[in-house]
Amino acid sequence: MTATVLLETRKMGVSFGGVHAVKEVDFTLHEGELRCLIGPNGAGKSTFFKMLSGQVTPTRGECRYRNQVISGKRPWDIARLGIGIKTQVPSVFEGLSVRENLWQAAANKLAKAALPGAIDQVLHDIGLQDHQDAVLSELAHGQRQWVELGMILISRPQLVLLDEPAAGMTHQEVRKTAQLIKAINQQSTVVVVEHDMEFISMIAQQVTVFNQGAVLAEGTFREVTQNPLVKEAYLGNLEIKHA
């Protein structure tokens, strides 16, 4: 049985002045996928992500979510459709505790009676039960990132967009983040923009490779890392370990 198309772009691109940051990209994402977007710096993957999340408005083409045009909508309007968004800059409340941040994320989405149990479950999932009363500004970088992932998890979105969720983390933190993203994928479709190939190898199901504002290749992690075009444009002599 063919999976339902959740999100797709049709000839979507954006130019800044005379520079075509993203050309006319056709991209299809099915329900339940965990898709990774990779590519060299300046390839267009982050700009493409920002068009999906409403941070950048396309200058041509369109993006559809459940066959509804969302290109041009504001990020908060896109979020209301059931799309969870994590940008490179953490979107958390620095002066509130871990538990209070989770409460804020879920207050308008879950029944009041269900909130305490849902928060307890997410605290367990992100491994921060012992830090639930800690103020966010007191936490380590990785812990703060996990809180934001927990804020996405508790709102139960249908689609999750993550921009470099493992950036700046230690190896141990990266491994835990990979586990969290796999857990999120149990209930949500996920798109991850990332440049850390070791991290990608831990989570990737399907990979889309961007280069020079266009899609260069798509396939499994093994397929794209063995693709001669991908090696030439992005990987070079980098040794890739297949998970």
C-alpha positions as CSV (number, residue, x, y, z in Angstrom):
1,M,0.0,0.0,0.0
2,T,1.4,3.4,-1.0
3,A,1.9,5.8,1.9
4,T,-0.1,9.1,1.8
5,V,1.7,12.2,0.6
6,L,2.0,14.5,3.6
7,L,4.0,17.4,2.2
8,E,5.2,18.3,-1.3
9,T,6.8,21.2,-3.2
10,R,6.2,21.9,-6.8
11,K,8.9,23.9,-8.6
12,M,9.5,25.8,-5.4
13,G,12.4,28.2,-5.2
14,V,13.6,31.6,-4.0
15,S,15.9,34.3,-5.2
16,F,17.6,37.0,-3.3
17,G,18.4,39.7,-5.8
18,G,19.9,37.9,-8.8
19,V,21.0,34.9,-6.8
20,H,18.9,31.7,-7.1
21,A,19.4,30.4,-3.6
22,V,17.0,27.5,-4.3
23,K,16.0,26.6,-7.8
24,E,12.7,24.9,-8.8
25,V,12.6,22.0,-6.4
26,D,10.1,19.2,-6.5
27,F,10.1,17.3,-3.2
28,T,7.7,14.7,-1.9
29,L,7.4,13.5,1.8
30,H,5.1,10.7,2.8
31,E,3.5,10.1,6.2
32,G,5.7,8.3,8.7
33,E,9.0,9.2,6.9
34,L,12.2,10.4,8.6
35,R,13.8,12.4,5.9
36,C,17.3,14.0,6.2
37,L,18.4,16.9,4.1
38,I,22.2,17.2,3.6
39,G,24.6,19.1,1.4
40,P,27.6,21.4,1.5
41,N,27.5,24.9,2.9
42,G,25.5,27.2,0.5
43,A,23.7,24.2,-1.1
44,G,20.3,25.6,-0.4
45,K,19.1,23.0,2.2
46,S,18.7,25.5,5.1
47,T,16.9,28.0,2.8
48,F,14.6,25.2,1.6
49,F,13.9,24.3,5.2
50,K,13.1,27.9,6.0
51,M,10.6,27.9,3.1
52,L,8.9,24.8,4.5
53,S,8.7,26.3,8.0
54,G,7.5,29.8,6.9
55,Q,10.7,31.7,7.7
56,V,11.3,32.5,4.0
57,T,8.6,33.1,1.4
58,P,9.2,31.4,-2.0
59,T,9.5,33.6,-5.0
60,R,8.2,30.8,-7.3
61,G,6.4,27.5,-7.0
62,E,4.5,26.4,-4.0
63,C,4.5,24.1,-0.9
64,R,1.5,21.9,0.0
65,Y,0.8,20.3,3.3
66,R,-2.1,17.7,3.1
67,N,-2.8,19.3,-0.3
68,Q,-3.2,22.8,1.3
69,V,-0.9,25.5,0.0
70,I,1.2,26.7,3.0
71,S,3.9,28.6,1.1
72,G,3.8,32.3,2.2
73,K,2.1,31.5,5.5
74,R,3.7,32.8,8.7
75,P,5.6,30.3,10.9
76,W,2.9,30.4,13.7
77,D,0.1,29.8,11.2
78,I,2.1,26.8,9.8
79,A,2.6,25.5,13.4
80,R,-1.2,25.6,14.0
81,L,-1.7,23.2,11.2
82,G,0.1,20.5,13.2
83,I,3.7,21.2,12.2
84,G,6.3,21.3,14.9
85,I,9.4,23.5,14.1
86,K,12.8,23.6,15.8
87,T,15.2,26.2,14.4
88,Q,18.9,26.4,15.0
89,V,18.3,29.0,17.8
90,P,16.4,27.3,20.7
91,S,12.9,28.6,21.1
92,V,12.5,28.1,24.9
93,F,11.6,30.2,27.9
94,E,15.0,30.8,29.6
95,G,13.5,32.0,32.9
96,L,11.1,29.1,33.4
97,S,11.8,25.6,34.6
98,V,11.9,22.5,32.4
99,R,8.4,21.5,33.6
100,E,7.1,25.0,33.1
101,N,8.4,25.0,29.5
102,L,6.7,21.7,28.7
103,W,3.5,23.1,30.3
104,Q,3.6,26.2,28.1
105,A,4.1,24.1,25.0
106,A,1.1,21.8,25.7
107,A,-1.4,24.1,27.6
108,N,-3.4,25.1,24.5
109,K,-3.2,21.6,22.9
110,L,-4.1,19.1,25.7
111,A,-7.0,19.0,28.2
112,K,-6.0,20.4,31.5
113,A,-6.5,17.1,33.3
114,A,-4.2,15.4,30.9
115,L,-1.3,17.8,31.2
116,P,0.5,16.5,34.4
117,G,0.6,12.9,33.0
118,A,1.7,14.0,29.6
119,I,4.5,16.2,31.1
120,D,5.7,13.3,33.3
121,Q,5.9,11.1,30.2
122,V,7.9,13.6,28.2
123,L,10.2,14.2,31.1
124,H,10.9,10.5,31.1
125,D,11.3,10.4,27.4
126,I,13.9,13.2,27.3
127,G,15.6,11.9,30.5
128,L,15.2,15.1,32.5
129,Q,13.0,13.9,35.4
130,D,15.7,14.9,37.9
131,H,16.0,18.3,36.3
132,Q,12.3,19.2,35.9
133,D,12.5,22.1,38.4
134,A,15.8,23.5,36.9
135,V,15.6,26.8,35.2
136,L,16.5,26.5,31.5
137,S,19.3,29.1,31.7
138,E,21.1,26.7,34.2
139,L,21.1,23.7,31.9
140,A,23.8,22.4,29.6
141,H,23.5,23.0,25.9
142,G,22.4,19.5,25.1
143,Q,19.8,19.5,27.9
144,R,18.3,22.7,26.6
145,Q,18.0,21.2,23.1
146,W,16.3,18.1,24.6
147,V,13.8,20.4,26.4
148,E,12.9,21.9,23.0
149,L,12.5,18.5,21.5
150,G,10.2,17.6,24.4
151,M,8.2,20.7,23.8
152,I,7.6,19.5,20.2
153,L,6.9,15.9,21.4
154,I,4.3,16.9,23.9
155,S,2.3,19.0,21.3
156,R,1.9,15.8,19.2
157,P,2.5,17.3,15.8
158,Q,1.9,15.4,12.6
159,L,5.0,16.8,11.0
160,V,8.3,17.8,12.7
161,L,10.9,20.1,11.1
162,L,14.3,20.1,12.8
163,D,17.2,22.3,11.8
164,E,20.5,21.0,12.9
165,P,19.2,19.5,16.2
166,A,22.6,18.0,17.1
167,A,24.7,21.1,16.6
168,G,27.3,21.8,19.3
169,M,26.7,18.6,21.1
170,T,29.1,16.0,22.6
171,H,29.2,12.5,21.1
172,Q,27.1,11.2,23.9
173,E,24.6,14.0,23.6
174,V,24.4,13.3,19.8
175,R,23.6,9.6,20.4
176,K,20.8,10.5,22.8
177,T,19.4,13.1,20.4
178,A,19.3,10.5,17.7
179,Q,17.3,8.2,20.0
180,L,14.9,11.1,20.8
181,I,14.3,11.8,17.1
182,K,13.6,8.2,16.5
183,A,11.1,8.3,19.3
184,I,9.4,11.4,17.8
185,N,9.3,9.5,14.5
186,Q,7.1,6.8,16.1
187,Q,4.3,9.3,16.2
188,S,5.2,12.0,13.7
189,T,6.7,12.4,10.2
190,V,10.2,14.1,10.6
191,V,12.4,16.2,8.4
192,V,16.0,16.9,9.6
193,V,18.5,19.3,8.2
194,E,22.0,18.4,9.3
195,H,25.6,18.4,8.2
196,D,27.0,15.9,10.8
197,M,27.2,12.7,8.7
198,E,27.8,10.5,11.7
199,F,24.5,11.8,13.2
200,I,22.7,11.3,9.9
201,S,23.9,7.7,9.8
202,M,22.2,7.1,13.2
203,I,18.8,8.3,12.1
204,A,18.4,8.4,8.3
205,Q,15.8,6.4,6.5
206,Q,15.7,8.5,3.3
207,V,18.2,11.2,2.4
208,T,17.8,14.2,0.0
209,V,21.1,15.8,-1.1
210,F,21.1,19.4,-2.1
211,N,23.8,21.1,-4.2
212,Q,23.9,24.5,-5.8
213,G,20.2,25.2,-4.9
214,A,18.8,22.0,-6.4
215,V,18.3,18.3,-5.4
216,L,21.4,16.3,-6.5
217,A,20.3,12.9,-5.3
218,E,17.8,11.0,-3.1
219,G,17.9,7.5,-1.6
220,T,18.9,5.6,1.5
221,F,22.0,6.7,3.5
222,R,24.1,4.0,1.9
223,E,22.9,4.8,-1.6
224,V,23.6,8.6,-1.4
225,T,27.0,8.1,0.3
226,Q,28.1,5.8,-2.5
227,N,26.8,8.0,-5.2
228,P,29.7,9.4,-7.3
229,L,28.0,12.7,-7.8
230,V,27.4,13.1,-4.1
231,K,31.0,12.2,-3.3
232,E,32.3,14.7,-5.8
233,A,30.1,17.6,-4.6
234,Y,29.9,17.0,-0.9
235,L,31.7,14.1,0.7
236,G,35.1,14.2,-1.0
237,N,37.4,11.8,0.8
238,L,35.3,11.8,4.0
239,E,35.1,8.3,5.5
240,I,31.5,7.4,6.1
241,K,30.5,4.7,8.6
242,H,27.2,3.0,7.8
243,A,25.1,2.4,10.8
